[in-house]
Amino acid sequence: MSGPRRDWSDTTPLLSPQHYRHRGGSASAFSDRASSSFSGRRASASLEMAAAAVPAVPTRSVLLGVDVGTGSARAGRLFDEDGKLLGSASSPIQIWKDGDCIEQSSTDIWLAICAAVKAACSLANVAGEEVAGLGFAATCSLVAVDAYGSPVTVSLSGDSRRNIIVWMDHRAVKQAEKINSSSSPVLQYCGGSLSPEMQPLKLLWVKENLQECWTMAFRWMDLKQQEMILAVDEKDPRNMEACGWDDDFWEGIGLGDLIDGHHAKIGCSIVLPRESESVLLGAAILGAVASKKYSSLSDAMKALNAAGQVIHLAKDSKVKKYHDAKYRIFRDLYEQQLSHRSIMAQALA
């Protein structure tokens, strides 16, 4: 275990901006009270003091990046709108290592993020209300929480703090060997095999080795999604991008219960671009920057791109039946392709 202990609550806000309100009415009320008690001169001075107390509207917009690494939260990277680095700070993260098992705490990571952000803002003299945008990057580690968002241990030690299986954890080697020996067409999208670092294998390990944890876990999340939820107090993450892992795959590896409740434990949603030809749109955006039509990719994307339809999992059983049928056809075509390749390989041998 590394890194100092901290005392802050896990509900510590990421930024602590003062929520100012317009003080025109307050100044008027103060003026009325002052007129009845002081001379005109003193009342005027009091009004000037009240006006001076009203904070100025932020004159700049600052962008905040949070990078959660393996050993530290390299957070608090503050940039102005021209991309100039204004300040940064980092805070260490605890890590537990026990053989192939490597674990962390989502509470500890959140506290490290808060510490780094506050330190960076202080060093760069940036107020909370000046932060116009917030972005997260993090390792592809697996987080387990209960129905209240509290940590659920993923550790054989039973330590409730350890609710993260770190990306480089290799406890699921046997599960990887088992799944890679199957003929699932999903494997062709993963370079022919799954790494024990991938999250489905870690989920299977937990189910096979920590049944109590598996039962208690209300939701499984990627670390980046967990921090985003905490930052914006979002209760419905829809995060692990389960659309890449079809239902036959989950059932085939023994995790069919993740399909229950429309994948509620792992979530799934797809945001489509407004433009139907999204690949061509990406090329157009790059071309617009190259031709100096826009000074940056960000400007070009804002001008040319926009989010379109957001697709959530359908609750209508007929929709599922339809897509299941389409997937069976895909599997049949895939098997035929393998058979045809084998025939041609034999003919050329």
LOBA-933835 format. One record per residue (C-alpha): residue number from 0; y, x negated, z negated. Coordinates in steps of 0.02 Angstrom, whole numbers, plus 50000, padded with zeros to 5 digits. Each point is the difference from the previous one (the first is absolute). Example, Ala and Ser with C-alpha at 12.3 -4.5 7.8 and 13.67 -1.06 7.14 Angstrom:
# LOBA-933835
<sedren><k>0</k><y>49775</y><x>49385</x><z>49610</z></sedren>
<sedren><k>1</k><y>50172</y><x>49931</x><z>50033</z></sedren>
END
This chain:
# LOBA-933835
<sedren><k>0</k><y>50000</y><x>50000</x><z>50000</z></sedren>
<sedren><k>1</k><y>50169</y><x>49933</x><z>50045</z></sedren>
<sedren><k>2</k><y>50182</y><x>50049</x><z>49977</z></sedren>
<sedren><k>3</k><y>50099</y><x>50046</x><z>49846</z></sedren>
<sedren><k>4</k><y>49984</y><x>50168</x><z>49916</z></sedren>
<sedren><k>5</k><y>50143</y><x>50125</x><z>50016</z></sedren>
<sedren><k>6</k><y>50052</y><x>50141</x><z>49885</z></sedren>
<sedren><k>7</k><y>50081</y><x>50120</x><z>50126</z></sedren>
<sedren><k>8</k><y>49932</y><x>50174</x><z>50023</z></sedren>
<sedren><k>9</k><y>49904</y><x>50036</x><z>50159</z></sedren>
<sedren><k>10</k><y>50129</y><x>50136</x><z>50032</z></sedren>
<sedren><k>11</k><y>50140</y><x>49872</x><z>50017</z></sedren>
<sedren><k>12</k><y>50100</y><x>50051</x><z>50156</z></sedren>
<sedren><k>13</k><y>50004</y><x>49878</x><z>50144</z></sedren>
<sedren><k>14</k><y>50190</y><x>50003</x><z>50002</z></sedren>
<sedren><k>15</k><y>50116</y><x>50066</x><z>49867</z></sedren>
<sedren><k>16</k><y>50150</y><x>50068</x><z>50097</z></sedren>
<sedren><k>17</k><y>50130</y><x>50101</x><z>49906</z></sedren>
<sedren><k>18</k><y>50010</y><x>50174</x><z>50070</z></sedren>
<sedren><k>19</k><y>50186</y><x>50022</x><z>50020</z></sedren>
<sedren><k>20</k><y>50082</y><x>50166</x><z>50032</z></sedren>
<sedren><k>21</k><y>50171</y><x>50042</x><z>50069</z></sedren>
<sedren><k>22</k><y>50123</y><x>49988</x><z>49859</z></sedren>
<sedren><k>23</k><y>50147</y><x>50098</x><z>50070</z></sedren>
<sedren><k>24</k><y>49966</y><x>50147</x><z>49883</z></sedren>
<sedren><k>25</k><y>49973</y><x>49884</x><z>49850</z></sedren>
<sedren><k>26</k><y>50166</y><x>49912</x><z>50030</z></sedren>
<sedren><k>27</k><y>50090</y><x>50167</x><z>50010</z></sedren>
<sedren><k>28</k><y>49923</y><x>50059</x><z>49837</z></sedren>
<sedren><k>29</k><y>50047</y><x>49836</x><z>49920</z></sedren>
<sedren><k>30</k><y>50178</y><x>50023</x><z>50065</z></sedren>
<sedren><k>31</k><y>50015</y><x>50171</x><z>49919</z></sedren>
<sedren><k>32</k><y>49942</y><x>49934</x><z>49833</z></sedren>
<sedren><k>33</k><y>50114</y><x>49849</x><z>50014</z></sedren>
<sedren><k>34</k><y>50154</y><x>50106</x><z>50039</z></sedren>
<sedren><k>35</k><y>49981</y><x>50098</x><z>49841</z></sedren>
<sedren><k>36</k><y>49986</y><x>49845</x><z>49889</z></sedren>
<sedren><k>37</k><y>50096</y><x>49858</x><z>50078</z></sedren>
<sedren><k>38</k><y>50163</y><x>49968</x><z>50085</z></sedren>
<sedren><k>39</k><y>50009</y><x>50003</x><z>50187</z></sedren>
<sedren><k>40</k><y>49997</y><x>49811</x><z>50007</z></sedren>
<sedren><k>41</k><y>49843</y><x>49986</x><z>49896</z></sedren>
<sedren><k>42</k><y>49917</y><x>50140</x><z>50097</z></sedren>
<sedren><k>43</k><y>50039</y><x>49909</x><z>50162</z></sedren>
<sedren><k>44</k><y>49924</y><x>49839</x><z>49932</z></sedren>
<sedren><k>45</k><y>49845</y><x>50096</x><z>49945</z></sedren>
<sedren><k>46</k><y>49980</y><x>50075</x><z>50172</z></sedren>
<sedren><k>47</k><y>50014</y><x>49828</x><z>50079</z></sedren>
<sedren><k>48</k><y>49862</y><x>49937</x><z>49885</z></sedren>
<sedren><k>49</k><y>49890</y><x>50149</x><z>50043</z></sedren>
<sedren><k>50</k><y>50027</y><x>49970</x><z>50185</z></sedren>
<sedren><k>51</k><y>49959</y><x>49817</x><z>49981</z></sedren>
<sedren><k>52</k><y>49835</y><x>50046</x><z>49916</z></sedren>
<sedren><k>53</k><y>49938</y><x>50091</x><z>50155</z></sedren>
<sedren><k>54</k><y>49883</y><x>49879</x><z>50092</z></sedren>
<sedren><k>55</k><y>50038</y><x>49956</x><z>50178</z></sedren>
<sedren><k>56</k><y>49887</y><x>50066</x><z>50138</z></sedren>
<sedren><k>57</k><y>49878</y><x>49862</x><z>50054</z></sedren>
<sedren><k>58</k><y>50075</y><x>49902</x><z>50143</z></sedren>
<sedren><k>59</k><y>49836</y><x>49923</x><z>50058</z></sedren>
<sedren><k>60</k><y>49820</y><x>50049</x><z>50028</z></sedren>
<sedren><k>61</k><y>49864</y><x>49885</x><z>49936</z></sedren>
<sedren><k>62</k><y>49817</y><x>50003</x><z>50052</z></sedren>
<sedren><k>63</k><y>49867</y><x>49960</x><z>49870</z></sedren>
<sedren><k>64</k><y>49828</y><x>49930</x><z>50042</z></sedren>
<sedren><k>65</k><y>49856</y><x>49992</x><z>49877</z></sedren>
<sedren><k>66</k><y>49855</y><x>49884</x><z>50040</z></sedren>
<sedren><k>67</k><y>49853</y><x>50016</x><z>49880</z></sedren>
<sedren><k>68</k><y>49892</y><x>49846</x><z>50019</z></sedren>
<sedren><k>69</k><y>49841</y><x>49950</x><z>49910</z></sedren>
<sedren><k>70</k><y>50080</y><x>49896</x><z>49864</z></sedren>
<sedren><k>71</k><y>50176</y><x>50067</x><z>49991</z></sedren>
<sedren><k>72</k><y>50116</y><x>50140</x><z>50051</z></sedren>
<sedren><k>73</k><y>50114</y><x>49908</x><z>50121</z></sedren>
<sedren><k>74</k><y>50116</y><x>50146</x><z>49985</z></sedren>
<sedren><k>75</k><y>50185</y><x>50022</x><z>50000</z></sedren>
<sedren><k>76</k><y>50033</y><x>49928</x><z>50172</z></sedren>
<sedren><k>77</k><y>50172</y><x>50070</x><z>50036</z></sedren>
<sedren><k>78</k><y>50078</y><x>49996</x><z>50173</z></sedren>
<sedren><k>79</k><y>50161</y><x>50064</x><z>50071</z></sedren>
<sedren><k>80</k><y>50005</y><x>50098</x><z>50163</z></sedren>
<sedren><k>81</k><y>50018</y><x>49839</x><z>50100</z></sedren>
<sedren><k>82</k><y>49837</y><x>49932</x><z>49929</z></sedren>
<sedren><k>83</k><y>50081</y><x>49875</x><z>49882</z></sedren>
<sedren><k>84</k><y>49901</y><x>49965</x><z>49842</z></sedren>
<sedren><k>85</k><y>50107</y><x>50043</x><z>49849</z></sedren>
<sedren><k>86</k><y>49877</y><x>49962</x><z>49862</z></sedren>
<sedren><k>87</k><y>49819</y><x>50000</x><z>49947</z></sedren>
<sedren><k>88</k><y>49891</y><x>49985</x><z>49846</z></sedren>
<sedren><k>89</k><y>49816</y><x>50006</x><z>49954</z></sedren>
<sedren><k>90</k><y>49893</y><x>50043</x><z>49851</z></sedren>
<sedren><k>91</k><y>49820</y><x>49946</x><z>49964</z></sedren>
<sedren><k>92</k><y>49854</y><x>50122</x><z>50007</z></sedren>
<sedren><k>93</k><y>49848</y><x>49999</x><z>49888</z></sedren>
<sedren><k>94</k><y>49831</y><x>49970</x><z>50081</z></sedren>
<sedren><k>95</k><y>49825</y><x>50002</x><z>49930</z></sedren>
<sedren><k>96</k><y>49859</y><x>49903</x><z>50083</z></sedren>
<sedren><k>97</k><y>49816</y><x>50019</x><z>49955</z></sedren>
<sedren><k>98</k><y>49886</y><x>49929</x><z>50133</z></sedren>
<sedren><k>99</k><y>50021</y><x>50102</x><z>50159</z></sedren>
<sedren><k>100</k><y>50100</y><x>50133</x><z>49906</z></sedren>
<sedren><k>101</k><y>50189</y><x>49978</x><z>50009</z></sedren>
<sedren><k>102</k><y>50108</y><x>50134</x><z>49919</z></sedren>
<sedren><k>103</k><y>50181</y><x>50043</x><z>49961</z></sedren>
<sedren><k>104</k><y>50101</y><x>50136</x><z>49915</z></sedren>
<sedren><k>105</k><y>50113</y><x>50121</x><z>50094</z></sedren>
<sedren><k>106</k><y>50106</y><x>50022</x><z>49843</z></sedren>
<sedren><k>107</k><y>50026</y><x>49813</x><z>49986</z></sedren>
<sedren><k>108</k><y>50045</y><x>49986</x><z>50184</z></sedren>
<sedren><k>109</k><y>50127</y><x>50140</x><z>49985</z></sedren>
<sedren><k>110</k><y>50082</y><x>49914</x><z>49852</z></sedren>
<sedren><k>111</k><y>50005</y><x>49838</x><z>50098</z></sedren>
<sedren><k>112</k><y>50085</y><x>50090</x><z>50145</z></sedren>
<sedren><k>113</k><y>50130</y><x>50077</x><z>49884</z></sedren>
<sedren><k>114</k><y>50036</y><x>49831</x><z>49920</z></sedren>
<sedren><k>115</k><y>50019</y><x>49912</x><z>50168</z></sedren>
<sedren><k>116</k><y>50112</y><x>50135</x><z>50075</z></sedren>
<sedren><k>117</k><y>50115</y><x>50005</x><z>49850</z></sedren>
<sedren><k>118</k><y>50012</y><x>49811</x><z>49996</z></sedren>
<sedren><k>119</k><y>50039</y><x>49989</x><z>50185</z></sedren>
<sedren><k>120</k><y>50133</y><x>50136</x><z>49990</z></sedren>
<sedren><k>121</k><y>50079</y><x>49910</x><z>49853</z></sedren>
<sedren><k>122</k><y>50000</y><x>49831</x><z>50086</z></sedren>
<sedren><k>123</k><y>50072</y><x>50072</x><z>50162</z></sedren>
<sedren><k>124</k><y>50124</y><x>50111</x><z>49908</z></sedren>
<sedren><k>125</k><y>49930</y><x>50154</x><z>50085</z></sedren>
<sedren><k>126</k><y>50017</y><x>50170</x><z>49918</z></sedren>
<sedren><k>127</k><y>49862</y><x>50128</x><z>50013</z></sedren>
<sedren><k>128</k><y>50105</y><x>50123</x><z>50100</z></sedren>
<sedren><k>129</k><y>50027</y><x>49867</x><z>50135</z></sedren>
<sedren><k>130</k><y>49814</y><x>49996</x><z>50042</z></sedren>
<sedren><k>131</k><y>49983</y><x>50108</x><z>50156</z></sedren>
<sedren><k>132</k><y>49819</y><x>49965</x><z>50043</z></sedren>
<sedren><k>133</k><y>49840</y><x>49944</x><z>49914</z></sedren>
<sedren><k>134</k><y>49842</y><x>49930</x><z>50081</z></sedren>
<sedren><k>135</k><y>49833</y><x>49945</x><z>49929</z></sedren>
<sedren><k>136</k><y>49870</y><x>49875</x><z>50058</z></sedren>
<sedren><k>137</k><y>49844</y><x>49966</x><z>49898</z></sedren>
<sedren><k>138</k><y>49823</y><x>49935</x><z>50006</z></sedren>
<sedren><k>139</k><y>49865</y><x>50121</x><z>50059</z></sedren>
<sedren><k>140</k><y>49933</y><x>50021</x><z>49824</z></sedren>
<sedren><k>141</k><y>49915</y><x>50158</x><z>49938</z></sedren>
<sedren><k>142</k><y>50078</y><x>50103</x><z>49859</z></sedren>
<sedren><k>143</k><y>49914</y><x>50135</x><z>49894</z></sedren>
<sedren><k>144</k><y>50096</y><x>50132</x><z>49901</z></sedren>
<sedren><k>145</k><y>49955</y><x>50161</x><z>49911</z></sedren>
<sedren><k>146</k><y>50075</y><x>50173</x><z>50025</z></sedren>
<sedren><k>147</k><y>50153</y><x>49950</x><z>49898</z></sedren>
<sedren><k>148</k><y>50030</y><x>49838</x><z>50095</z></sedren>
<sedren><k>149</k><y>49934</y><x>49895</x><z>49855</z></sedren>
<sedren><k>150</k><y>49891</y><x>49846</x><z>50035</z></sedren>
<sedren><k>151</k><y>49812</y><x>50020</x><z>50015</z></sedren>
<sedren><k>152</k><y>49904</y><x>49839</x><z>49970</z></sedren>
<sedren><k>153</k><y>49904</y><x>49921</x><z>50143</z></sedren>
<sedren><k>154</k><y>49937</y><x>49860</x><z>49888</z></sedren>
<sedren><k>155</k><y>49828</y><x>49972</x><z>49926</z></sedren>
<sedren><k>156</k><y>50094</y><x>49946</x><z>49844</z></sedren>
<sedren><k>157</k><y>50063</y><x>50177</x><z>49974</z></sedren>
<sedren><k>158</k><y>50179</y><x>49937</x><z>49980</z></sedren>
<sedren><k>159</k><y>50107</y><x>50152</x><z>50044</z></sedren>
<sedren><k>160</k><y>50142</y><x>49890</x><z>50061</z></sedren>
<sedren><k>161</k><y>49896</y><x>49931</x><z>50143</z></sedren>
<sedren><k>162</k><y>50012</y><x>50140</x><z>50128</z></sedren>
<sedren><k>163</k><y>50022</y><x>49893</x><z>50156</z></sedren>
<sedren><k>164</k><y>49865</y><x>49914</x><z>50101</z></sedren>
<sedren><k>165</k><y>50096</y><x>49856</x><z>50079</z></sedren>
<sedren><k>166</k><y>49989</y><x>49973</x><z>50187</z></sedren>
<sedren><k>167</k><y>49901</y><x>49836</x><z>49986</z></sedren>
<sedren><k>168</k><y>49871</y><x>50076</x><z>49881</z></sedren>
<sedren><k>169</k><y>49823</y><x>49974</x><z>50069</z></sedren>
<sedren><k>170</k><y>49897</y><x>50110</x><z>49884</z></sedren>
<sedren><k>171</k><y>49944</y><x>50109</x><z>50146</z></sedren>
<sedren><k>172</k><y>49900</y><x>49868</x><z>50096</z></sedren>
<sedren><k>173</k><y>49836</y><x>50098</x><z>49988</z></sedren>
<sedren><k>174</k><y>50087</y><x>50160</x><z>50054</z></sedren>
<sedren><k>175</k><y>50071</y><x>49907</x><z>50151</z></sedren>
<sedren><k>176</k><y>49829</y><x>49935</x><z>50050</z></sedren>
<sedren><k>177</k><y>49927</y><x>50175</x><z>49988</z></sedren>
<sedren><k>178</k><y>50134</y><x>50084</x><z>50105</z></sedren>
<sedren><k>179</k><y>50008</y><x>49860</x><z>50129</z></sedren>
<sedren><k>180</k><y>49815</y><x>50021</x><z>50031</z></sedren>
<sedren><k>181</k><y>50030</y><x>50179</x><z>50056</z></sedren>
<sedren><k>182</k><y>50044</y><x>50054</x><z>50176</z></sedren>
<sedren><k>183</k><y>50159</y><x>50092</x><z>49957</z></sedren>
<sedren><k>184</k><y>50121</y><x>50003</x><z>50147</z></sedren>
<sedren><k>185</k><y>50140</y><x>49973</x><z>49875</z></sedren>
<sedren><k>186</k><y>49948</y><x>49817</x><z>49994</z></sedren>
<sedren><k>187</k><y>50061</y><x>49971</x><z>50177</z></sedren>
<sedren><k>188</k><y>50178</y><x>50028</x><z>49939</z></sedren>
<sedren><k>189</k><y>49980</y><x>49870</x><z>49862</z></sedren>
<sedren><k>190</k><y>49945</y><x>49849</x><z>50100</z></sedren>
<sedren><k>191</k><y>49816</y><x>50051</x><z>49990</z></sedren>
<sedren><k>192</k><y>49987</y><x>49994</x><z>49811</z></sedren>
<sedren><k>193</k><y>50089</y><x>50047</x><z>49840</z></sedren>
<sedren><k>194</k><y>50064</y><x>49869</x><z>49878</z></sedren>
<sedren><k>195</k><y>49962</y><x>50022</x><z>49814</z></sedren>
<sedren><k>196</k><y>50189</y><x>49995</x><z>49979</z></sedren>
<sedren><k>197</k><y>50017</y><x>50168</x><z>50087</z></sedren>
<sedren><k>198</k><y>50033</y><x>50150</x><z>49890</z></sedren>
<sedren><k>199</k><y>49856</y><x>50116</x><z>50051</z></sedren>
<sedren><k>200</k><y>49876</y><x>49869</x><z>49940</z></sedren>
<sedren><k>201</k><y>50090</y><x>49982</x><z>49834</z></sedren>
<sedren><k>202</k><y>49998</y><x>50188</x><z>49980</z></sedren>
<sedren><k>203</k><y>49813</y><x>50000</x><z>50027</z></sedren>
<sedren><k>204</k><y>49978</y><x>49860</x><z>49871</z></sedren>
<sedren><k>205</k><y>50096</y><x>50101</x><z>49870</z></sedren>
<sedren><k>206</k><y>49895</y><x>50154</x><z>50032</z></sedren>
<sedren><k>207</k><y>49839</y><x>49901</x><z>49983</z></sedren>
<sedren><k>208</k><y>50050</y><x>49895</x><z>49849</z></sedren>
<sedren><k>209</k><y>50136</y><x>50094</x><z>49903</z></sedren>
<sedren><k>210</k><y>49952</y><x>50183</x><z>50006</z></sedren>
<sedren><k>211</k><y>50118</y><x>50049</x><z>49859</z></sedren>
<sedren><k>212</k><y>50146</y><x>49922</x><z>50093</z></sedren>
<sedren><k>213</k><y>49947</y><x>50086</x><z>50160</z></sedren>
<sedren><k>214</k><y>50000</y><x>50168</x><z>49911</z></sedren>
<sedren><k>215</k><y>50168</y><x>49972</x><z>49913</z></sedren>
<sedren><k>216</k><y>50094</y><x>49938</x><z>50153</z></sedren>
<sedren><k>217</k><y>50106</y><x>50139</x><z>50071</z></sedren>
<sedren><k>218</k><y>50074</y><x>49897</x><z>50141</z></sedren>
<sedren><k>219</k><y>49970</y><x>49832</x><z>50083</z></sedren>
<sedren><k>220</k><y>50150</y><x>49914</x><z>50077</z></sedren>
<sedren><k>221</k><y>50055</y><x>49844</x><z>50089</z></sedren>
<sedren><k>222</k><y>50113</y><x>49895</x><z>49888</z></sedren>
<sedren><k>223</k><y>50151</y><x>50018</x><z>50114</z></sedren>
<sedren><k>224</k><y>49985</y><x>50189</x><z>49994</z></sedren>
<sedren><k>225</k><y>49986</y><x>49998</x><z>49811</z></sedren>
<sedren><k>226</k><y>50164</y><x>49906</x><z>49981</z></sedren>
<sedren><k>227</k><y>50088</y><x>50115</x><z>50124</z></sedren>
<sedren><k>228</k><y>49943</y><x>50151</x><z>49900</z></sedren>
<sedren><k>229</k><y>50069</y><x>49925</x><z>49840</z></sedren>
<sedren><k>230</k><y>50164</y><x>49953</x><z>50084</z></sedren>
<sedren><k>231</k><y>50037</y><x>50174</x><z>50067</z></sedren>
<sedren><k>232</k><y>49899</y><x>50103</x><z>49876</z></sedren>
<sedren><k>233</k><y>49894</y><x>50070</x><z>50141</z></sedren>
<sedren><k>234</k><y>49851</y><x>50102</x><z>49940</z></sedren>
<sedren><k>235</k><y>49910</y><x>50025</x><z>50166</z></sedren>
<sedren><k>236</k><y>49964</y><x>49829</x><z>50077</z></sedren>
<sedren><k>237</k><y>49881</y><x>50037</x><z>50144</z></sedren>
<sedren><k>238</k><y>49978</y><x>49816</x><z>50015</z></sedren>
<sedren><k>239</k><y>49840</y><x>49907</x><z>50039</z></sedren>
<sedren><k>240</k><y>50010</y><x>50049</x><z>50183</z></sedren>
<sedren><k>241</k><y>49827</y><x>50073</x><z>49991</z></sedren>
<sedren><k>242</k><y>50014</y><x>50057</x><z>50181</z></sedren>
<sedren><k>243</k><y>49929</y><x>49831</x><z>50050</z></sedren>
<sedren><k>244</k><y>49837</y><x>50036</x><z>49907</z></sedren>
<sedren><k>245</k><y>49911</y><x>50153</x><z>50069</z></sedren>
<sedren><k>246</k><y>49901</y><x>50120</x><z>49892</z></sedren>
<sedren><k>247</k><y>49833</y><x>49943</x><z>50071</z></sedren>
<sedren><k>248</k><y>50043</y><x>49824</x><z>49944</z></sedren>
<sedren><k>249</k><y>50039</y><x>50054</x><z>49821</z></sedren>
<sedren><k>250</k><y>49840</y><x>50102</x><z>49991</z></sedren>
<sedren><k>251</k><y>49898</y><x>49863</x><z>50080</z></sedren>
<sedren><k>252</k><y>50048</y><x>49869</x><z>49870</z></sedren>
<sedren><k>253</k><y>49976</y><x>50117</x><z>49853</z></sedren>
<sedren><k>254</k><y>50181</y><x>50053</x><z>49969</z></sedren>
<sedren><k>255</k><y>49990</y><x>50176</x><z>50068</z></sedren>
<sedren><k>256</k><y>50084</y><x>50066</x><z>49843</z></sedren>
<sedren><k>257</k><y>50164</y><x>49922</x><z>50060</z></sedren>
<sedren><k>258</k><y>50002</y><x>50133</x><z>50136</z></sedren>
<sedren><k>259</k><y>50012</y><x>50139</x><z>49869</z></sedren>
<sedren><k>260</k><y>50166</y><x>50089</x><z>49982</z></sedren>
<sedren><k>261</k><y>50057</y><x>49942</x><z>50171</z></sedren>
<sedren><k>262</k><y>49992</y><x>49816</x><z>49949</z></sedren>
<sedren><k>263</k><y>50111</y><x>50036</x><z>49849</z></sedren>
<sedren><k>264</k><y>49946</y><x>49842</x><z>49909</z></sedren>
<sedren><k>265</k><y>50054</y><x>49884</x><z>50140</z></sedren>
<sedren><k>266</k><y>50123</y><x>50103</x><z>50101</z></sedren>
<sedren><k>267</k><y>50038</y><x>50009</x><z>50185</z></sedren>
<sedren><k>268</k><y>50152</y><x>50040</x><z>50106</z></sedren>
<sedren><k>269</k><y>50062</y><x>49942</x><z>50170</z></sedren>
<sedren><k>270</k><y>50182</y><x>49986</x><z>50055</z></sedren>
<sedren><k>271</k><y>50016</y><x>50013</x><z>50188</z></sedren>
<sedren><k>272</k><y>50151</y><x>49928</x><z>50092</z></sedren>
<sedren><k>273</k><y>50113</y><x>50125</x><z>50086</z></sedren>
<sedren><k>274</k><y>49966</y><x>49913</x><z>50165</z></sedren>
<sedren><k>275</k><y>49826</y><x>50036</x><z>50066</z></sedren>
<sedren><k>276</k><y>49984</y><x>49831</x><z>50088</z></sedren>
<sedren><k>277</k><y>50020</y><x>49896</x><z>49841</z></sedren>
<sedren><k>278</k><y>49934</y><x>49838</x><z>50076</z></sedren>
<sedren><k>279</k><y>50125</y><x>50009</x><z>50143</z></sedren>
<sedren><k>280</k><y>50135</y><x>50043</x><z>49873</z></sedren>
<sedren><k>281</k><y>49961</y><x>49840</x><z>49905</z></sedren>
<sedren><k>282</k><y>50015</y><x>49899</x><z>50159</z></sedren>
<sedren><k>283</k><y>50166</y><x>50086</x><z>50040</z></sedren>
<sedren><k>284</k><y>50067</y><x>49958</x><z>49828</z></sedren>
<sedren><k>285</k><y>49956</y><x>49816</x><z>50023</z></sedren>
<sedren><k>286</k><y>50079</y><x>50003</x><z>50173</z></sedren>
<sedren><k>287</k><y>50159</y><x>50078</x><z>49933</z></sedren>
<sedren><k>288</k><y>50020</y><x>49859</x><z>49875</z></sedren>
<sedren><k>289</k><y>49957</y><x>49866</x><z>50128</z></sedren>
<sedren><k>290</k><y>50134</y><x>50068</x><z>50118</z></sedren>
<sedren><k>291</k><y>50126</y><x>49997</x><z>49855</z></sedren>
<sedren><k>292</k><y>50025</y><x>50187</x><z>50009</z></sedren>
<sedren><k>293</k><y>49969</y><x>49998</x><z>49812</z></sedren>
<sedren><k>294</k><y>50027</y><x>49854</x><z>49884</z></sedren>
<sedren><k>295</k><y>49841</y><x>50024</x><z>49899</z></sedren>
<sedren><k>296</k><y>49832</y><x>50088</x><z>50002</z></sedren>
<sedren><k>297</k><y>50059</y><x>50108</x><z>49857</z></sedren>
<sedren><k>298</k><y>50149</y><x>50064</x><z>50101</z></sedren>
<sedren><k>299</k><y>49893</y><x>50030</x><z>50153</z></sedren>
<sedren><k>300</k><y>49869</y><x>50095</x><z>49901</z></sedren>
<sedren><k>301</k><y>50132</y><x>50109</x><z>49917</z></sedren>
<sedren><k>302</k><y>50073</y><x>50044</x><z>50170</z></sedren>
<sedren><k>303</k><y>49840</y><x>50023</x><z>50099</z></sedren>
<sedren><k>304</k><y>49866</y><x>50051</x><z>49876</z></sedren>
<sedren><k>305</k><y>49977</y><x>50144</x><z>49879</z></sedren>
<sedren><k>306</k><y>49860</y><x>50073</x><z>49896</z></sedren>
<sedren><k>307</k><y>49919</y><x>50150</x><z>50079</z></sedren>
<sedren><k>308</k><y>49863</y><x>50113</x><z>49938</z></sedren>
<sedren><k>309</k><y>49915</y><x>49961</x><z>49834</z></sedren>
<sedren><k>310</k><y>49817</y><x>50049</x><z>50002</z></sedren>
<sedren><k>311</k><y>49910</y><x>50035</x><z>49837</z></sedren>
<sedren><k>312</k><y>49816</y><x>50038</x><z>49978</z></sedren>
<sedren><k>313</k><y>49961</y><x>50177</x><z>50056</z></sedren>
<sedren><k>314</k><y>49920</y><x>50117</x><z>49875</z></sedren>
<sedren><k>315</k><y>49930</y><x>50113</x><z>50134</z></sedren>
<sedren><k>316</k><y>49812</y><x>49970</x><z>50013</z></sedren>
<sedren><k>317</k><y>50007</y><x>50042</x><z>50187</z></sedren>
<sedren><k>318</k><y>50113</y><x>49850</x><z>50031</z></sedren>
<sedren><k>319</k><y>49878</y><x>49885</x><z>49911</z></sedren>
<sedren><k>320</k><y>49855</y><x>50074</x><z>50099</z></sedren>
<sedren><k>321</k><y>50092</y><x>49969</x><z>50162</z></sedren>
<sedren><k>322</k><y>50037</y><x>49817</x><z>49962</z></sedren>
<sedren><k>323</k><y>49825</y><x>49972</x><z>49933</z></sedren>
<sedren><k>324</k><y>49934</y><x>50059</x><z>50168</z></sedren>
<sedren><k>325</k><y>50118</y><x>49882</x><z>50092</z></sedren>
<sedren><k>326</k><y>49943</y><x>49855</x><z>49891</z></sedren>
<sedren><k>327</k><y>49816</y><x>50038</x><z>50034</z></sedren>
<sedren><k>328</k><y>50039</y><x>49989</x><z>50185</z></sedren>
<sedren><k>329</k><y>50086</y><x>49833</x><z>49970</z></sedren>
<sedren><k>330</k><y>49848</y><x>49935</x><z>49908</z></sedren>
<sedren><k>331</k><y>49884</y><x>50057</x><z>50140</z></sedren>
<sedren><k>332</k><y>50109</y><x>49912</x><z>50129</z></sedren>
<sedren><k>333</k><y>50004</y><x>49844</x><z>49893</z></sedren>
<sedren><k>334</k><y>49810</y><x>49996</x><z>49987</z></sedren>
<sedren><k>335</k><y>49987</y><x>50025</x><z>50187</z></sedren>
<sedren><k>336</k><y>50119</y><x>49855</x><z>50028</z></sedren>
<sedren><k>337</k><y>49893</y><x>49887</x><z>49892</z></sedren>
<sedren><k>338</k><y>49845</y><x>50055</x><z>50095</z></sedren>
<sedren><k>339</k><y>50081</y><x>49968</x><z>50168</z></sedren>
<sedren><k>340</k><y>50057</y><x>49827</x><z>49944</z></sedren>
<sedren><k>341</k><y>49822</y><x>49960</x><z>49948</z></sedren>
<sedren><k>342</k><y>49932</y><x>50056</x><z>50168</z></sedren>
<sedren><k>343</k><y>50123</y><x>49890</x><z>50094</z></sedren>
<sedren><k>344</k><y>49969</y><x>49852</x><z>49886</z></sedren>
<sedren><k>345</k><y>49813</y><x>50013</x><z>50034</z></sedren>
<sedren><k>346</k><y>50033</y><x>50012</x><z>50187</z></sedren>
<sedren><k>347</k><y>50105</y><x>49841</x><z>49996</z></sedren>
<sedren><k>348</k><y>49881</y><x>49903</x><z>49888</z></sedren>
END
